[in-house]
């Protein structure tokens, strides 16, 4: 299924000049880092993601999943069953981002430790 263009990132000329900006644009969003964290454990259904992310609305989760799918980081598999079952998983590109997110988590833990020590 082709992802509608409305979920694709807007054209940002700075992305072409700064690879770091391009990477940050992919993970920018309130729920995207958490979605990537959950999917790093393996395939998950929408309801599982929603229950693991307290406070996320169905609409916000749908939009952020579609954006991650449009960026090629998450795959969406629809199974022809009744009721329809949809699985979300990291793509190979998403797994490389997952490794980066682990490094950001380590950095964030150190940052919070230093901030608390002030």
VONUMAR-233766 format. One record per residue: residue number from 0; x, y, z of N, C-alpha, C in turn; residue in one letter. Coordinates in Angstrom, 3 decimals. Example, Ala and Ser with C-alpha at 12.3 -4.5 7.8 and 13.67 -1.06 7.14 Angstrom:
% VONUMAR-233766
  resi      n_c1      n_c2      n_c3     ca_c1     ca_c2     ca_c3      c_c1      c_c2      c_c3  resn
     0    13.190    -5.690     7.800    12.300    -4.500     7.800    13.200    -3.300     7.800     a
     1    12.850    -2.250     7.080    13.670    -1.060     7.140    12.900     0.030     7.870     s
% end
This chain:
% VONUMAR-233766
  resi      n_c1      n_c2      n_c3     ca_c1     ca_c2     ca_c3      c_c1      c_c2      c_c3  resn
     0     0.838    -1.182     0.000     0.000     0.000     0.000     0.880     1.241     0.000     x
     1     0.624     2.135    -0.914     1.407     3.365    -1.012     0.994     4.330     0.093     x
     2     1.980     4.926     0.720     1.733     5.889     1.785     1.323     7.217     1.147     x
     3     0.217     7.796     1.594    -0.178     9.107     1.049     0.911    10.154     1.277     x
     4     1.041    11.066     0.335     2.058    12.111     0.421     1.911    12.988     1.656     x
     5     0.715    13.048     2.228     0.521    13.920     3.385     1.342    13.466     4.586     x
     6     1.817    12.213     4.580     2.629    11.731     5.688     4.131    11.897     5.426     x
     7     4.492    12.225     4.198     5.900    12.439     3.867     6.380    13.734     4.505     x
     8     7.659    13.770     4.825     8.214    14.980     5.429     8.167    16.125     4.425     x
     9     7.889    17.322     4.919     7.914    18.480     4.021     9.335    18.694     3.495     x
    10     9.427    19.315     2.349    10.732    19.591     1.762    11.476    20.570     2.659     x
    11    12.670    20.178     3.050    13.501    21.008     3.918    14.885    21.093     3.287     x
    12    15.219    22.226     2.667    16.508    22.331     1.989    17.699    22.131     2.928     x
    13    17.503    22.354     4.231    18.598    22.158     5.179    18.972    20.686     5.329     x
    14    18.018    19.783     5.048    18.313    18.361     5.144    19.428    17.970     4.176     x
    15    19.400    18.544     2.984    20.420    18.215     1.988    21.802    18.685     2.411     x
    16    21.856    19.703     3.249    23.131    20.259     3.677    23.618    19.678     4.998     x
    17    22.713    19.056     5.756    23.071    18.588     7.090    22.459    17.210     7.361     x
    18    23.242    16.150     7.241    22.724    14.807     7.492    22.184    14.630     8.910     x
    19    22.755    15.337     9.875    22.255    15.245    11.244    20.840    15.782    11.313     x
    20    20.582    16.869    10.627    19.229    17.449    10.576    18.254    16.462     9.949     x
    21    18.690    15.777     8.891    17.833    14.792     8.234    17.464    13.671     9.204     x
    22    18.441    13.197     9.972    18.186    12.129    10.942    17.247    12.598    12.039     x
    23    17.479    13.794    12.557    16.616    14.330    13.618    15.193    14.559    13.119     x
    24    15.044    14.943    11.856    13.710    15.146    11.293    12.914    13.840    11.271     x
    25    13.599    12.712    11.069    12.910    11.419    11.040    12.374    11.061    12.424     x
    26    13.134    11.336    13.479    12.705    10.933    14.828    11.987    12.047    15.583     x
    27    11.865    13.214    14.950    11.180    14.329    15.603     9.687    14.026    15.694     x
    28     9.162    14.175    16.867     7.752    13.917    17.111     7.603    13.403    18.531     x
    29     6.523    13.736    19.154     6.355    13.393    20.563     6.449    11.892    20.826     x
    30     5.898    11.075    19.940     5.804     9.640    20.207     6.784     8.793    19.408     x
    31     7.450     9.365    18.424     8.313     8.555    17.560     9.434     7.841    18.307     x
    32    10.182     8.502    19.191    11.218     7.751    19.913    10.644     6.585    20.719     x
    33     9.486     6.785    21.320     8.859     5.717    22.104     8.369     4.583    21.209     x
    34     7.832     4.924    20.056     7.398     3.902    19.098     8.595     3.065    18.670     x
    35     9.693     3.730    18.346    10.903     3.011    17.934    11.416     2.123    19.053     x
    36    11.314     2.591    20.281    11.757     1.817    21.441    10.939     0.531    21.573     x
    37     9.615     0.648    21.443     8.750    -0.533    21.556     9.006    -1.496    20.405     x
    38     9.119    -0.978    19.185     9.317    -1.842    18.031    10.707    -2.485    17.993     x
    39    11.644    -1.946    18.756    12.972    -2.569    18.833    12.877    -3.963    19.450     x
    40    11.821    -4.196    20.246    11.597    -5.519    20.844    10.979    -6.498    19.868     x
    41    10.483    -6.017    18.739     9.870    -6.893    17.738     8.562    -6.326    17.221     x
    42     7.917    -7.098    16.389     6.657    -6.715    15.756     5.585    -6.466    16.812     x
    43     4.755    -5.462    16.561     3.667    -5.142    17.495     2.436    -4.720    16.717     x
    44     1.295    -5.026    17.285     0.033    -4.577    16.719    -0.295    -3.195    17.282     x
    45    -1.248    -2.521    16.632    -1.612    -1.164    17.015    -2.025    -1.108    18.490     x
    46    -2.859    -2.029    18.925    -3.333    -2.030    20.310    -2.208    -2.216    21.305     x
    47    -1.236    -3.031    20.942    -0.073    -3.240    21.811     0.727    -1.951    21.935     x
    48     0.945    -1.294    20.800     1.671    -0.020    20.833     0.925     0.993    21.695     x
    49    -0.374     1.060    21.515    -1.157     2.041    22.263    -1.111     1.746    23.764     x
    50    -1.145     0.485    24.143    -1.106     0.160    25.574     0.279     0.385    26.170     x
    51     1.325     0.280    25.369     2.685     0.493    25.865     3.069     1.970    25.893     x
    52     2.226     2.816    25.300     2.496     4.259    25.254     1.355     5.009    25.942     x
    53     1.318     4.989    27.274     0.224     5.646    27.981     0.130     7.128    27.603     x
    54    -1.085     7.546    27.318    -1.308     8.949    26.988    -1.400     9.235    25.504     x
    55    -0.971     8.303    24.655    -1.044     8.541    23.217    -2.479     8.319    22.753     x
    56    -2.949     9.203    21.882    -4.274     9.013    21.302    -4.135     8.140    20.055     x
    57    -5.228     7.524    19.656    -5.212     6.688    18.457    -4.816     7.516    17.233     x
    58    -5.313     8.745    17.175    -4.996     9.607    16.033    -3.509     9.950    15.994     x
    59    -2.943    10.326    17.125    -1.521    10.688    17.172    -0.650     9.482    16.820     x
    60    -1.012     8.321    17.348    -0.235     7.114    17.064    -0.303     6.767    15.583     x
    61    -1.482     6.873    15.001    -1.642     6.585    13.573    -0.792     7.513    12.723     x
    62    -0.845     8.798    13.016    -0.085     9.773    12.224     1.413     9.511    12.342     x
    63     1.885     9.283    13.559     3.326     9.089    13.749     3.794     7.770    13.115     x
    64     2.972     6.727    13.195     3.321     5.470    12.526     3.375     5.655    11.016     x
    65     2.427     6.380    10.477     2.415     6.618     9.022     3.625     7.448     8.590     x
    66     4.021     8.404     9.410     5.202     9.202     9.080     6.456     8.334     9.107     x
    67     6.571     7.481    10.119     7.725     6.588    10.187     7.722     5.607     9.008     x
    68     6.535     5.180     8.603     6.418     4.309     7.435     6.832     5.057     6.163     x
    69     6.393     6.301     6.035     6.748     7.110     4.860     8.259     7.335     4.785     x
    70     8.926     7.400     5.944    10.376     7.580     5.975    11.138     6.276     5.791     x
    71    10.414     5.162     5.694    11.062     3.871     5.460    11.637     3.224     6.705     x
    72    11.212     3.684     7.869    11.754     3.195     9.136    10.879     2.093     9.728     x
    73     9.581     2.159     9.459     8.622     1.187     9.983     7.865     0.575     8.807     x
    74     7.614    -0.736     8.909     6.781    -1.397     7.904     5.434    -1.717     8.522     x
    75     4.429    -1.723     7.684     3.057    -2.000     8.107     2.563    -3.169     7.270     x
    76     2.177    -4.250     7.936     1.694    -5.439     7.237     0.237    -5.671     7.610     x
    77    -0.629    -5.667     6.603    -2.051    -5.912     6.808    -2.324    -7.367     6.451     x
    78    -2.880    -8.106     7.401    -3.209    -9.508     7.180    -4.692    -9.613     6.816     x
    79    -4.974   -10.391     5.775    -6.349   -10.546     5.294    -7.098   -11.517     6.201     x
    80    -7.470   -11.027     7.351    -8.226   -11.809     8.326    -9.418   -10.980     8.768     x
    81   -10.345   -11.648     9.416   -11.472   -10.919     9.985   -11.481   -11.215    11.475     x
    82   -11.306   -10.219    12.326   -11.048    -8.820    11.975    -9.641    -8.651    11.407     x
    83    -9.470    -7.578    10.672    -8.180    -7.301    10.042    -7.112    -7.151    11.117     x
    84    -5.962    -7.757    10.851    -4.831    -7.654    11.774    -3.729    -6.870    11.072     x
    85    -3.198    -5.864    11.756    -2.118    -5.039    11.204    -0.930    -5.131    12.147     x
    86     0.223    -5.489    11.585     1.459    -5.570    12.361     2.404    -4.457    11.933     x
    87     3.094    -3.905    12.912     4.113    -2.890    12.657     5.460    -3.451    13.095     x
    88     6.485    -3.162    12.310     7.828    -3.655    12.625     8.856    -2.664    12.086     x
    89    10.041    -2.741    12.637    11.136    -1.930    12.105    11.613    -2.541    10.796     x
    90    11.928    -1.704     9.839    12.556    -2.151     8.600    14.050    -2.311     8.883     x
    91    14.813    -2.845     7.943    16.268    -2.879     8.151    16.843    -1.485     8.448     x
    92    16.333    -0.467     7.758    16.766     0.906     8.040    16.359     1.310     9.445     x
    93    15.171     0.902     9.865    14.702     1.192    11.215    15.559     0.549    12.285     x
    94    16.066    -0.658    12.001    16.956    -1.320    12.967    18.253    -0.532    13.139     x
    95    18.750     0.070    12.072    19.959     0.888    12.223    19.663     2.117    13.064     x
    96    18.473     2.664    12.918    18.059     3.803    13.733    17.865     3.381    15.183     x
    97    17.397     2.161    15.391    17.212     1.630    16.742    18.544     1.591    17.483     x
    98    19.592     1.204    16.794    20.925     1.197    17.416    21.334     2.608    17.824     x
    99    21.041     3.572    16.983    21.338     4.967    17.291    20.519     5.450    18.489     x
   100    19.267     5.025    18.570    18.408     5.417    19.681    18.948     4.871    21.005     x
   101    19.554     3.702    20.981    20.167     3.151    22.200    21.306     4.053    22.672     x
   102    22.090     4.560    21.734    23.174     5.480    22.082    22.613     6.783    22.642     x
   103    21.525     7.277    22.061    20.880     8.491    22.584    20.342     8.251    23.992     x
   104    19.844     7.054    24.255    19.353     6.731    25.594    20.491     6.789    26.612     x
   105    21.624     6.237    26.260    22.795     6.271    27.146    23.213     7.718    27.402     x
   106    23.248     8.518    26.342    23.611     9.921    26.489    22.591    10.628    27.378     x
   107    21.310    10.354    27.162    20.262    10.987    27.949    20.335    10.622    29.426     x
   108    20.667     9.385    29.726    20.814     8.969    31.125    21.940     9.749    31.796     x
   109    23.043     9.902    31.105    24.175    10.658    31.651    23.810    12.125    31.821     x
   110    23.110    12.664    30.832    22.669    14.055    30.905    21.777    14.278    32.120     x
   111    20.800    13.394    32.314    19.886    13.525    33.460    20.618    13.355    34.785     x
   112    21.615    12.473    34.815    22.399    12.290    36.032    23.146    13.576    36.378     x
   113    23.762    14.191    35.365    24.507    15.443    35.605    23.565    16.585    35.965     x
   114    22.427    16.622    35.337    21.453    17.680    35.621    20.952    17.575    37.065     x
   115    20.725    16.353    37.521    20.248    16.145    38.892    21.327    16.466    39.923     x
   116    22.594    16.343    39.520    23.708    16.596    40.450    23.985    18.081    40.631     x
   117    23.401    18.935    39.846    23.664    20.379    39.955    23.141    20.954    41.221     x
% end
